[in-house]
Amino acid sequence: MMLRAVIRRASSRGSSASGLGKSLQSSRVAASSQSFHSVSATESLVPRGSHARSFHRRSCPGCSECSRSVFSSYQGTALQRWVRPFSSDSGDVVEAVVPHMGESITDGTLANFLKKPGDRVEADEAIAQIETDKVTIDIASPASGVIQEYLVKEGDTVEPGNKIAIISKSADAVSHVAPSEKTPEKPAAKPSPPAEKPKVETTKVAEKPKASSPPPPPRQSAKEPQLPPKDRERRVPMTRLRKRVATRLKDSQNTFALLTTFNEVDMTNLMKLRSQYKDAFFEKHGVKLGLMSGFIKAAVSALQHQPVVNAVIDGDDIIYRDYVDISIAVGTSKGLVVPVIRDADKMNFADIEKTINSLAKKANEGTISIDEMAGGSFTVSNGGVYGSLISTPIINPPQSAILGMHSIVQRPMVVGGNVVPRPMMYVALTYDHRLIDGREAVYFLRRIKDVVEDPQRLLLDI
């Protein structure tokens, strides 16, 4: 307001440019001195300390030198107070965080670190692995640089967004790694002398309850049978995948009315078909013709003949599925995973074999995703690859049935009134008896037997 008044006064009087400059300069000084006096009176901007005291001593009304020096001192103080928090972050340091792990996964366990502090990493290179209830997820480096330190330890539970590691993008980051490794030694050396006193105190406190407790438990346990020495035992924490599998299988037993029916299948014709066309099949499609695709096609045909096996109970309702998504149980070193073959009813033998090979490879490498294991209306488990002769598989919730395949064994069979050796396989169907009656279960397994023993039925749809 004072500047506008001076400008209007100077323009009305027709003063020269120099007079206007002098009036503007004096008005700036007056305005700055008034504003700084108001600040000193309220003490809202200038921090308490030496700057505030020098401000009171040096601020003189109408003195341009004092106001200029005070302004410079205040400006330096303000810049220090507001710039200092951001000056340490020069854009050289980045943080690796836990990525989104899926809709149904809220946390995971940090399984292991793939890199050590001080190692050089490239952008998008995996530095750690997180184990979830279903899959193992890699944590990638957000930028190229050197790992300074890890913020968590192996075995810690982490959630999406948690910070895992600090990575320096500069080439001189190796020099920062050595201090980071030495830093734990310095704080460890400082508390070491006082740590002796609490040890003595804790022992004293621990001795009092021992003296006050008359019946010691070790004396009573001496009468019991002696257990093997603890040095011959190993305690290993259970993986999250194993915990999840155990929980789901126990829930399956507690929820479903499990019942298993068995049958035996003559594998002669299917094995003859595979040996006859395996070379031409591999030459055209690039994958081997296995027995698994034959059982998948047989399961699809059986599910279409018995839709209730493909259904599921939901509260007081029954949900009938008009699609066939078959899950395949794959055993890995980390646990059992069940990837899904989508729309298996629309696939031929080659498509099924390619999908099985791709999913099995991902499962063994630990790169399978959550989406590739979600859903599934029916499960096929092949325990025969491990030599199992017969078993009772457990339903994979929320499905209603599971087919168990077993090893092929030459057994004497009566064919046309003669006893001949035949490659036989026992098959088992475990089903939820609340939904599926024994009649439908036996018809389902009988359809599996008919299609596998005579694959030409698939061509004629009979």
Secondary structure, DSSP 8 states (H G I E B T S, - for coil): -HHHHHHHHHHHHT--HHHHHHHHHHHHHHHHHHHHHHHHHHTSSS-TTHHHHHHHHH--TT-HHHHHHHHHHHHHHHHHHHHHHHHS--S-EEEEE-----TT---EEEEEESS-TT-EE-TT-EEEEEE-SS-EEEEE-SSSEEEEEESS-TT-EE-TT-EEEEEE-STTHHHHHHHHHHTTHHHHHSSHHHHHHHHHHHHHHHHHHHHH--S-HHHHHTTS-----GGG-------HHHHHHHHHHHHHHHHS-EEEEEEEEE-HHHHHHHHHHHHHHHHHHSS---HHHHHHHHHHHHHHH-GGGG-EEETTEEE--SS--EEE-EEETTEEE--EETTGGG--HHHHHHHHHHHHHHHHHT---STTTS--SEEEEEGGGGT---------TT-SEEEEE--EEEEEEEETTEEEEEEEEEEEEEEETTTS-HHHHHHHHHHHHHHHH-THHHHHT-
